[in-house]
Amino acid sequence: MAADKYVLLVIEELKSARDNSQVEIIISVAIAGIEQTGYKGMIKPFVLGLQAWLENLSPINWNSTQWGCLRYANIYLRKYPMMELV
């Protein structure tokens, strides 16, 4: 599966997250899934694609729970060590 398609799947999951712990689980499981399938080279494009989408969001389009979770997802991804993504 291409990174951009995987990003879209994870975005749909993040839209339904109810708190920060769910956001962390969704992202961690997504990255672990990439690692388990042997496509480690897809992790960096996945993370960068997800970050790009999150950075372009407007709060107008989301309820307060969604907005909080999506903003947290962006913060959480920034903490992910990029050196491990190579």
Secondary structure, 3 states (H helix, E strand, C coil): CCHHHHHHHHHHHHHCCCCHHHHHHHHHHHHHHHHHCCCHHHHHHHHHHHHHHHHCCCHHHCCHHHHHHHHHHHHHHHHCCHHHHC
